[in-house]
Amino acid sequence: MSDFIPYGRQSISDADIDAVVDVLRSDFLTQGPVVPAFEQSVASVCGAAHAVAANSATSALHIACMALGVGPGDRVWTSPLTFVASSNAALYCGADVDFVDVDERTYNMCPVRLAEKLDAAASKGTLPKVIIPVHLTGQSCDMAAIHVAASRHGVKIIEDASHAVGGSYRDKPVGACEYSDIAVFSFHPVKIVTTGEGGMAVTNSDELAELMRLDRSHGITRDADLLEEDNAGPWYYEQHRLGYNYRMTDINAALGLSQMDRLADFIDRRREIARIYDQGFAALPVATPWQHPDAQSAWHLYVIRVAAQKHRAVFDHLRDAGIGVNLHYIPVYLQPYYRRLGFERGLCPNAESYYSEAISIPMFPTITPDQQARVIDEVAKAVSA
């Protein structure tokens, strides 16, 4: 359909293309100088001490869990409203997973419910080693409150900030890791910044950064300060951990590094689009995204909620009208794989209520005024039918 409007899409400039071509014509396609330059760019934007690039956010979540020592017998809790990678990363480590219900307004992990669940787990000796709050749609979780609840029990925190590069919380960039051990970004094509496929873990810990660098590259190092055998030869390397091939290429990093030059413009444009949607839906029976006063969203997604009894009809109407709506997300524990692990409907009522009403509508920097007006008009027709 020629007039189809997707829910999200990448914005690729001539400068982006030139940056990638420059790498293709260079001596390094994989682990050359562009990957560390991209890492430094992200770390600088976030105000973090270290950034560790990976070939996907899933890989970055996995090495983040590994660096924090997650393994068999451990527990990891996350939000049910996320892509399955947030919890799968813990399963890859052999840990058990559980879910904390979301706040009714932000759709992010609820600090009150987290605190209650942690206190109950402490009394039973079943505390998680790590929690993974997810910044759904680009809005930061209430990280200060989450940190207070977790730190009382010695629980580590990984922020799944896949949606949130360029966002902020309490006037600091998402990824500053003031209230967490590690934060992870995604650079999938529909995200704020893209590398084609890719991810990044940021941290202020020298130790965690070193472990993640090892684990993304087979657990192998050539760092003379880490080698156990001295003067073995210039060819020498050692494997210290059982890692993976999760490295990002210079080709991907070149695209990401170029895109970072436009990060502020991307965020400004997404916020403008959100304001227009807010105004356009103000008189309609549609719930628009509520914004926490401490958070400035990166607006990866714009999610509306409609009456549950009309949800499927509205969704189908929009798809039939060429509006590429989607639903982010199905509560993870409702997936067949997780049901076979013993999870049942009813675990997280707020998340399930959200799922019955949520629709992600088009949100990307190059959406035109006419396209956005068409989205608003079709939503109005659908909810009024």
C-alpha positions as a printed Julia matrix, in Angstrom:
385×3 Matrix{Float64}:
   0.0     0.0    0.0
   1.68    3.17  -1.22
   0.1     5.4    1.43
   0.78    3.01   4.32
   2.09    4.76   7.44
   4.28    2.47   9.6
   4.35    2.75  13.38
   8.07    3.49  13.21
  10.9     3.77  10.73
  14.54    4.76  10.51
  15.81    8.12   9.27
  18.94    7.68   7.15
  20.79   10.75   5.89
  23.46   11.15   3.23
  25.94   11.66   6.06
  24.94    8.29   7.53
  25.48    6.6    4.17
  28.84    8.31   3.68
  29.97    7.2    7.16
  29.19    3.57   6.38
  30.82    3.73   2.96
  33.95    5.22   4.52
  34.24    2.14   6.72
  33.63   -0.2    3.79
  36.58    1.47   2.03
  38.78    1.34   5.13
  41.08   -1.37   6.5
  38.69   -2.33   9.32
  35.21   -3.78   8.95
  34.87   -5.4   12.37
  36.78   -4.32  15.47
  38.39   -1.14  14.2
  38.48    2.43  15.53
  34.82    3.29  14.92
  33.36    0.99  17.58
  35.24    2.71  20.44
  34.4     6.11  18.93
  30.71    5.2   18.98
  31.03    3.88  22.53
  32.63    7.15  23.62
  29.86    9.15  21.94
  27.12    7.26  23.8
  28.99    7.37  27.11
  29.47   11.12  26.72
  25.79   11.76  25.97
  24.75    9.67  28.98
  27.4    10.95  31.36
  28.49    7.36  32.01
  32.09    6.24  32.59
  31.95    3.3   30.19
  29.97    2.1   27.18
  30.26   -1.43  25.78
  28.85   -1.99  22.29
  27.21   -5.27  21.33
  25.51   -6.69  18.26
  22.05   -6.29  19.8
  20.38   -5.05  22.95
  19.54   -8.68  23.71
  23.27   -9.47  23.73
  23.93   -6.41  25.88
  21.29   -7.52  28.4
  22.84  -10.98  28.48
  26.39   -9.75  29.17
  24.98   -7.31  31.75
  23.4   -10.22  33.62
  26.62  -12.21  33.31
  28.72   -9.33  34.65
  26.48   -9.13  37.72
  27.01  -12.84  38.34
  23.54  -14.09  37.44
  23.53  -17.87  37.22
  21.64  -21.05  38.08
  19.74  -20.74  41.34
  19.47  -16.95  41.07
  16.3   -14.97  40.47
  15.77  -11.98  38.19
  12.63   -9.84  38.12
  11.52   -7.56  35.32
   8.45   -5.86  33.91
   5.81   -7.89  32.09
   5.39   -5.07  29.54
   8.54   -5.5   27.51
   9.99   -7.45  24.64
  10.8   -11.01  25.69
  14.56  -10.28  25.61
  14.39   -8.51  28.98
  13.54  -11.75  30.74
  15.13  -14.16  28.28
  18.55  -12.68  29.11
  18.19  -14.0   32.66
  17.04  -17.4   31.41
  20.15  -17.62  29.22
  22.16  -17.45  32.46
  20.17  -20.29  34.01
  18.28  -18.02  36.42
  14.59  -18.08  37.29
  12.48  -15.07  36.32
   9.47  -13.33  37.79
   7.53  -10.18  37.0
   6.54   -7.03  38.89
   3.28   -5.36  37.87
   3.34   -1.93  36.28
   2.17    1.48  37.41
  -1.3     2.25  36.03
  -0.22    5.59  34.54
   3.36    5.16  33.29
   3.11    1.45  32.37
   6.58    1.05  33.91
   7.56   -1.16  36.84
   5.61    0.06  39.88
   7.97    0.98  42.76
   5.25    0.33  45.36
   4.53   -3.15  44.07
   8.25   -3.8   43.76
   8.84   -2.84  47.39
   5.98   -5.06  48.56
   7.2    -8.0   46.51
  10.79   -7.58  47.71
   9.72   -7.46  51.36
   7.65  -10.62  50.87
  10.54  -12.36  49.12
  12.96  -11.35  51.87
  10.75  -13.03  54.46
  10.8   -16.24  52.4
  14.47  -16.13  51.4
  13.62  -15.76  47.71
  15.03  -12.35  46.86
  16.18  -11.69  43.3
  19.84  -11.03  42.59
  18.93   -8.5   39.87
  15.88   -6.52  38.79
  15.45   -5.15  35.26
  13.07   -2.17  35.14
  12.09   -1.3   31.57
  11.68    2.29  30.32
   8.63    1.52  28.21
   8.01    3.81  25.21
  11.04    5.93  26.15
   9.87    7.22  29.54
  12.18    6.45  32.43
  10.91    4.4   35.33
  10.87    6.14  38.71
  14.44    5.01  39.25
  15.02    6.77  42.56
  12.11    4.93  44.16
  13.13    1.65  42.54
  16.69    2.12  43.79
  15.5     2.73  47.35
  13.43   -0.47  47.29
  16.19   -2.59  45.74
  19.09   -1.25  47.79
  17.33   -2.12  51.06
  17.77   -5.76  50.06
  21.1    -5.59  48.24
  19.49   -6.19  44.83
  21.36   -5.05  41.72
  19.67   -3.06  38.93
  19.93   -3.21  35.14
  17.91   -0.52  33.36
  16.45   -1.82  30.11
  16.6     1.54  28.37
  16.17    0.07  24.89
  13.49    2.69  24.14
  15.05    5.6   25.97
  18.33    6.91  24.56
  18.01   10.69  24.62
  15.48   10.67  27.45
  16.15   12.04  30.91
  15.21   11.49  34.54
  15.55   14.15  37.24
  17.46   16.34  34.8
  20.09   13.7   34.06
  20.32   11.6   30.89
  18.94    8.1   30.91
  22.08    5.98  31.09
  23.85    8.1   33.71
  23.4     5.03  35.97
  22.92    7.13  39.09
  20.32    4.65  40.31
  21.51    1.47  38.6
  24.53   -0.71  37.98
  24.13   -0.96  34.2
  21.8     0.5   31.56
  21.19   -1.01  28.12
  20.17    0.68  24.86
  18.86   -0.73  21.59
  19.75    0.52  18.12
  17.2    -1.47  16.13
  15.93    0.46  13.05
  12.69    1.62  14.68
  14.47    2.94  17.79
  15.6     6.54  18.36
  19.07    5.92  16.87
  19.92    2.94  14.7
  22.98    0.89  13.83
  20.93   -1.52  11.7
  21.1    -3.97  14.59
  23.0    -3.25  17.76
  22.98   -2.5   21.46
  25.05   -0.8   24.13
  25.58   -1.34  27.84
  26.68    1.66  29.9
  28.01    1.64  33.45
  30.08    3.63  35.9
  31.86    0.52  37.17
  35.32   -0.27  35.83
  34.91   -3.9   36.89
  31.54   -4.42  35.24
  32.72   -2.76  32.03
  35.73   -5.06  31.84
  33.61   -8.15  32.42
  31.15   -7.12  29.71
  33.98   -6.46  27.26
  35.31   -9.93  27.93
  31.92  -11.61  27.67
  31.05   -9.98  24.33
  34.25  -11.42  22.8
  34.47  -15.08  23.84
  35.92  -14.15  27.23
  39.21  -13.43  25.46
  41.66  -10.65  26.26
  44.98   -9.35  24.95
  45.25   -6.74  27.7
  48.72   -7.08  29.19
  47.43   -6.05  32.61
  45.04   -9.03  32.62
  47.22  -11.76  31.12
  48.27  -14.55  33.47
  51.4   -15.42  31.46
  53.98  -12.72  30.82
  56.03  -12.18  27.65
  54.49  -15.09  25.75
  54.71  -13.27  22.42
  52.92  -10.52  20.48
  50.4   -13.07  19.14
  49.33  -14.15  22.6
  45.8   -13.96  24.03
  43.98  -15.67  26.88
  40.42  -16.84  27.46
  39.37  -16.01  31.02
  35.6   -16.53  30.84
  33.09  -18.46  28.72
  31.92  -15.56  26.6
  30.11  -15.11  23.3
  30.63  -13.5   19.92
  28.48  -10.45  20.62
  30.77   -7.87  19.01
  29.47   -4.91  17.03
  31.12   -4.25  13.66
  32.65   -0.95  12.56
  30.03   -0.9    9.79
  27.2    -0.81  12.32
  29.08    1.55  14.62
  29.69    4.02  11.78
  25.95    4.34  11.21
  25.31    4.76  14.93
  28.08    7.31  15.38
  26.73    9.39  12.52
  23.18    9.13  13.87
  24.29   10.41  17.28
  24.94   13.79  15.63
  21.17   14.05  15.16
  20.05   12.6   18.5
  18.87   15.96  19.89
  16.98   16.71  16.67
  15.34   13.27  16.74
  14.18   13.79  20.32
  12.89   17.32  19.67
  10.9    16.11  16.68
   9.43   13.15  18.57
   8.34   15.45  21.38
   6.68   17.75  18.87
   4.8    14.81  17.35
   3.68   13.74  20.84
   2.35   17.24  21.58
   0.34   17.24  18.34
  -1.15   13.85  19.2
  -1.99   15.04  22.72
  -3.89   17.99  21.28
  -5.56   15.94  18.56
  -6.91   13.33  20.97
  -7.91   15.72  23.76
 -11.64   15.58  22.98
 -11.76   11.87  22.1
 -12.49    8.83  24.31
  -8.81    7.92  24.12
  -6.29    7.74  26.97
  -3.04    9.43  25.99
   0.37    8.79  27.6
   0.78   10.25  31.09
   4.22   11.68  31.77
   5.89   11.44  35.17
   7.02   14.91  36.31
  10.57   13.62  36.92
  10.94   12.12  33.44
  11.39   13.53  29.95
  10.51   10.78  27.51
  12.51    9.97  24.4
   9.15    9.06  22.8
  10.17    5.88  21.03
   6.48    4.97  21.04
   3.2     6.81  21.4
   0.61    4.48  22.94
  -3.1     5.25  23.17
  -5.6     3.24  25.16
  -9.18    2.64  24.06
 -12.06    0.81  25.71
 -11.31   -2.91  25.87
 -14.6    -3.81  24.16
 -13.6    -1.64  21.17
  -9.91   -2.49  21.13
  -9.87   -5.07  18.33
 -12.3    -3.08  16.18
 -10.23    0.11  16.52
  -7.0    -1.76  15.8
  -8.47   -3.44  12.71
 -10.0    -0.18  11.45
  -6.62    1.55  11.64
  -4.78   -1.29   9.91
  -7.45   -1.39   7.18
  -7.01    2.38   6.73
  -3.28    1.94   6.08
  -2.15    2.99   9.55
   0.58    0.59  10.7
  -0.46    0.33  14.33
   1.06   -2.25  16.63
   0.82   -3.39  20.25
   3.78   -3.06  22.63
   3.61   -5.48  24.37
   1.91   -8.75  25.14
   2.74   -9.42  28.83
   5.75  -11.7   28.61
   4.4   -14.33  30.99
   1.39  -14.91  28.7
   3.67  -16.27  25.98
   3.36  -20.08  25.55
   6.99  -20.64  26.56
   6.45  -18.79  29.83
   3.12  -20.45  30.5
   4.94  -23.76  30.28
   7.24  -22.44  33.03
   4.16  -22.16  35.25
   3.05  -18.54  34.8
  -0.68  -17.89  34.66
  -3.03  -15.11  33.65
  -3.8   -12.77  36.54
  -0.22  -12.37  37.77
  -0.02   -8.66  36.85
  -3.53   -7.15  36.56
  -2.38   -3.69  35.5
  -0.25   -5.1   32.7
  -3.12   -7.28  31.49
  -5.53   -4.33  31.55
  -3.04   -2.32  29.49
  -2.71   -5.18  27.0
  -6.48   -5.24  26.48
  -6.56   -1.54  25.58
  -3.18   -0.39  24.18
  -2.39    0.56  20.59
   0.95    1.97  19.37
   0.34    4.56  16.66
   2.88    5.95  14.15
   5.77    7.8   15.8
   8.91    8.59  13.81
  10.74   11.83  12.98
   9.88   11.94   9.28
   6.13   11.54   9.66
   4.57   14.44   7.75
   1.89   16.82   9.1
  -0.6    15.34   6.61
   0.22   11.81   7.71
  -0.16   12.68  11.38
  -3.46   14.45  10.7
  -4.63   11.33   8.9
  -3.71    9.16  11.89
  -5.66   11.42  14.25
  -8.65   11.49  11.88
  -8.73    7.69  11.52
  -8.46    7.2   15.29
 -11.39    9.59  15.73
 -13.46    7.63  13.2
 -12.56    4.31  14.81
 -13.37    5.23  18.41
 -16.59    6.98  17.4
 -17.94    4.09  15.35
